[in-house]
Amino acid sequence: MSKTYRHQPDKPKPREIKRQRQREAMMMRPSAYAQVLLPEPEPPVWKPLG
C-alpha cells in the first residue's frame, strides 16, 4: 500500500452500519411495531339480536 492511502479504523464499514441499524430495529420492533402497525382493536359493539 502507498503511504498516501489513509486507513480510518474508527470509521465503520457500510455493511457494519447496516447490521447495526438492523439490530436496533429488531430491538425496537416489539413496542414500536405494536404501537404503529397494530393499534389496539376497538371493542366490538354488541347489537341486540332480533
C-alpha positions in Angstrom: 0.0 0.0 0.0 1.2 3.5 -0.7 1.6 6.0 2.2 -1.0 8.3 0.6 -3.8 5.8 1.3 -5.2 6.6 4.7 -6.8 3.9 6.8 -9.7 5.1 9.0 -10.0 2.4 11.7 -12.7 4.4 13.6 -14.9 4.7 10.5 -17.4 1.8 10.4 -17.9 -0.1 7.1 -21.2 0.4 5.3 -22.2 -3.2 5.9 -21.4 -2.8 9.6 -23.6 0.3 9.7 -26.5 -1.7 8.1 -26.1 -4.5 10.6 -26.2 -2.0 13.4 -29.4 -0.4 12.1 -31.0 -3.8 11.7 -30.0 -4.8 15.2 -31.5 -1.6 16.5 -34.7 -2.2 14.5 -35.0 -5.7 15.9 -34.6 -4.4 19.4 -37.2 -1.7 18.9 -39.7 -3.8 16.9 -42.0 -5.3 19.6 -43.1 -1.9 21.1 -42.8 0.3 18.0 -44.4 -2.4 15.8 -47.4 -2.8 18.1 -48.0 0.9 18.5 -47.7 1.9 14.9 -48.8 -1.0 12.8 -51.1 -2.9 15.2 -53.2 -0.4 17.1 -55.4 -1.7 19.9 -58.5 -3.3 18.4 -61.7 -1.5 19.2 -64.1 -3.4 21.4 -66.9 -5.0 19.4 -70.2 -3.2 19.5 -72.9 -5.6 20.6 -76.2 -5.2 18.8 -79.4 -6.8 20.2 -80.4 -9.8 18.0 -83.9 -9.7 16.6 
